Amino acid sequence: MGFHYRFGAADLLRCRFAISPRWETQEAVRVLLRPGRQAYHLPWLSRIRDAAAGLDLRPLWLLMPRAGHHPDVLSPPPLGPSVTFEEEMARVRAADPEVAREDLRRSLACTPGARESDIGRRMLADPARAVRELADLTEAAWQALVAPHWPRLRTLLEADILFHSRRLAAGGLEALFDGLHPDLRWDGGRSTLTIERPGHHDRAAGGQGLLLMPSAFVWPDVVGGYDPPWQPTLVYPARGIGALWTASDGPTPQALAGLLGRGRADVLCALHEPASTRALALRLGLAPSTVSAHLKALRAAGLLIPSRHGHHVLYERTPLAIALTGGTAP
């Protein structure tokens, strides 16, 4: 029982991470439909309530069965590690209408009555129009629900990838999969990754490797997806979502502020997870130029390590900085 990914020798060398703003938009829409996913996102739900009320999300919800197929043509896996929402949606809009019709039919069949509903019949009667309208609705959801919060979300996802990339480098696939989700099981002898599920499904990676995507909104689930010819993909809950919508961990210790200066101490304490200059500026309510100057000084003092992820540079504390921020009373 379970969802099995079977790896060949080439697949072991082709596992990669990526971030998908389109996927986060899809899962944000799903959070509105599934109360069981909302526990960590109550502050966000409060902020987007009015914007969400202005959207008719029923066509997207109809394609989100509790168990079963989600249309792959509406959510192709990202081709690169850090694609833009616009790049992803261009691929969605380019979907072949006949492929889309079959994909939509499979998904609608997973929800009783969906295929016979007015919305379902319209989708199947004109799949090209359905793809355009679903893409338009997804873009509206992005603008209303996700785009205003994307710097914060992207910082969380980038920090997760940095953490798990180091686990992979230190301990290989066994260490990586062991820390992603409790429903995952890696069998190194058979080179097989299993997602524990009631049903049974086998997928040979076929030399494409595995795409790993952290998600802020997929919690508490882990999702394995995509049929050939799409690359096998695993979407898992990102680390740190419990603190995603909180401003900070608490006040900056006075002694640390006296040592470094209030501004630099605030920046150092805000780096409870690796973050970019822009994300820190938003988090602290400061100008990016001010944060950049503080980061430069903290790095020169041996308190920060920069790491590049795609087009962004993330900063994280060194062991000395961790000791300073954790060992001084407020």
N, C-alpha and C positions, 0 to 999 in steps of 0.2 A: 504494500500500500504506500502511496505517496507520489510526489512529483519528482522524477529522477532526471538529473542532467548527467550524461555520460561523457567523460572527457577522453580524447586521444592525446598523443604526445604533443601535437601542435597546439591544442587548446590550452594546455598548461602554460604556454608562453604568450597567450593572447587574451588573458583576463585584463580588463581595464575598468576604470571608473569614469563616470560622467555625471553631469548635472543637467537636468531638463526643466526649464521653466514651464514648458507646455505640460509636462507630467504633473508638476506641482499645481498647476491650474486645474487640471482634471481631478486631482485628489482633493483639492480645496472644495470643488463642487461636490464631490462625494461626501466630504465631511458634513456639509449642510443636509445631506440626505440621511446620514447614519449617525444618530445621537451617540452611539457607542464609541465613536471616534473623537468626540468633542472635548473630552476631559481636559487635555492640555491646552486647548485653544479657546477657552472662554473669553480671555481679553480680546483676542482677534475677532471672535464672533460678535462681541459687543461693538467693536469699531466698524465692522463692515455690514452691520444689520440693515441700515437704510439702503446702502448700495445693492445688497443682495435682494432686497424686496423689489427693486426695480428691474430684476432679470426674470425672464420666464425660462427656467432651467429644465423644464419637463422633457424636452427632446434629449438632452444629455443624460438625465436621470433614467430615461427609458432604456438606455444602452449601458446601464450600470447594474446588472443583475447581482443579487446576493451571492450567487454561485454560478459560474459559467464564463462565457466568452465576452470579452470587451473588444470592440472592433480595432484590429491592429492598424488599419489605414488611418484611423483618427489619432493614433499615438505611436508613430514609428520611432524606434529607438534612435537617440541622437547619434550623429555620425562622428562628432568630436567631443572632447572633454568639457567644453564650455561654449555651447552654441547659444545663440540668441533666440528669444521667443519668435521673432519674425522669421528667422531661418527655419525653425521647426514648422511653423504654420505654412510656409511655402511648400514644404514637402507634403503636408496634409492636403492642401488644395490641388496638388498635382496627382492625386490618387486616380487610378483607372476606375471608371464608373462601374464596370462589370465586376471587378474585384471588390469594389465597395459594396455592391448589391449583395454579394454572397456573405461578406463580412457582417453587414448590417442584419441580414436574415439570420445568421447564426446567433448573433447577440440577442436579437428580439425574441428568438425561440426559447431563450433561457428564462424569460419572465412570462408567466401565464397571462394571456390576453394582450401582450404587447404587440405582437405581429398583426393582430386584428384591429387594434386601435386606430383612430383617425391618423395620429402622428405616424404610427408604424406603417400603415398603408401608403401614406404619402412618401415616406422614405424609400420604400421598395419600388414604387411606381416611377420615381425619377431620382436615382441614386446620385447623379451628378449635381442636381439641385440640392439634394440632402447634404452632400459633402460641403457645398458652399455655405449653406445655412448653419450647419453644425460648426464649421470653421468660424463663421461670423459670431456665433454665440460664444464659442470658446474665447475668441479675442475680446468680446465684451466682458466675459468673466475675468479674464486676465487683468484688464484695465480696472475693474471695480474691486476685485477681491485680492489680487496677488501683487500686481505691479507696485502699488504704494508701499508694500512691505518687502519687496524683493531684496534690497540690500541686506536687511536683517536675515532673511531666509537664506540667501546665497552664502552669507558668512557662516551660518550654521552648517550648511552642506559642505562647504570647502574645508571647514575645520574637521568634519567627520572624515572626509577623504584623506586628509593629512594624517589623522590618527590611524586609520586602517591601512594606509599605505605603509606606514612604519611597522605595523604588526605583520603585514605580508613580507616585508623585507627581513624582519627579524626571525619569523617562525614559519614562513611559507603558507600554503593554502590552508593547512590544518589550523594554524593560529588565526588566520583571517576569518574563516568560516565559523570558528568556535565563538568568536566575539560579535557576530552580526545579529543573530536572532536565535532564541532557544528552540525553534522548530527546524533548524538546519542541522544536518548530519553529513559529515565528510568521511567517506571511506577511501583512504589513501590506497589500499591494496587494489581496489577496483576502479579507482579514479572516478568516483561517483558522488555527486552532491544530491542529497535528498531533502525535499521539503515535506515534512510530515503533514499529510492531508488524508481525508477519508477515501478519496478515489485513487486511481492509478493512472499515471501518464509517464511515458519515457520519451526523452529527447536527446539524441546524440548531438553534441555541439558541432560536430562535422568540420573541425578545423577553424571555426569562427571564434572560438574562445567564449568567454562569458562577460557580458556587460553588467557592471555593478552600479546601481544608482541609489544613493541615500535620498530619503524623502522626509520632509517634516510632517506631512499629512497622512502618510500611509499607516502610521501606528494605530492599533497594535499588531497589524498584519505584516507578513512578508509575502511578496508577490513574485511568482515566477511566470514569465510570459513570453509570448511571441512564437508563432509557428514558422517553419521555413517559408520563404527564404530569409526572414528577419533573423538578426543575431539573437541567440538566447540571452535573456535579460533577467536579472534578479533585482527587485526593488525592496529595500529594507528600511526600517525606521532609523533616522539619524540620531546620533548621540546628542544629548543636551536639550531635547525638546521641552523638558520640564522648566527650563529657565529661558525659553525662547522669547516669551513676551514680557519678561521682567526687565526693568531698566538696568539694574546692577545687582551685585551680590550684597551690597550694604555700603555704609560710609567708609571713606578712605581713612585709614588709621592716622591719627594726628602726628604720631612720631615719624611716620613715613613721609607725610607731607612736609614736616620740618626738615627732614633730611634731603628730599629731592625737590621740594617745591610743590605747591598744591596741584598745579596743572599736570606735571609729569607723574606725580603720584596717582592722580585720578586716572590717567591713561594706563598706567601699569596695572592698577587694580581692576580696570575694566577688561583686561585681557585674560579673563577666566577661561576663554577659549581663543584660539588663534583668530585674528580678525584683520581686515584691511583698514587702510587709512580712512576711507569713506565710511565704512561701517562704524568705526570708532567715533568719527565726527557726528554721525547721526545718533549714536548711543549716548554721547556726552553733551550734545547740543553745542558743539564747537565748530569753528571754521576748519575745513580740511587742511588749510595751510598751517594753522596753529597745531593741530594734531600731528602733522608731518614733522614740524620742528621738534616737538616733544619726542616723537619716535626716533628721530635722528640722534638726539641727545642720549636717550635711553639705550639705544643700540651701541653708541660709542662708549658707554659706561659698562658694556658687557651684560646688560640686563635683558636684551631681546635678541631673537634669532629670526631673520626674514626667510621666507620660503615662497617660491613662485608657484602659483597654480593658475594655469592658463594665462589670461591677461592681467591677473591680479597678484599682488604681493601680500602675503599674510605674515603677521608678526606674532610671535609667541614668546612667553617668558623663558629665560634660562633658569637652571636650578637655583642660582643665586637670587634671582627675582622672585621665584616661588617661595624661597625661604623668607625674603623680606616682606612679601605681602601676606604670608601666612603666619609669621611669627611675631607680629607687632600688634599689641592691643590697641583698639580704637581710642 
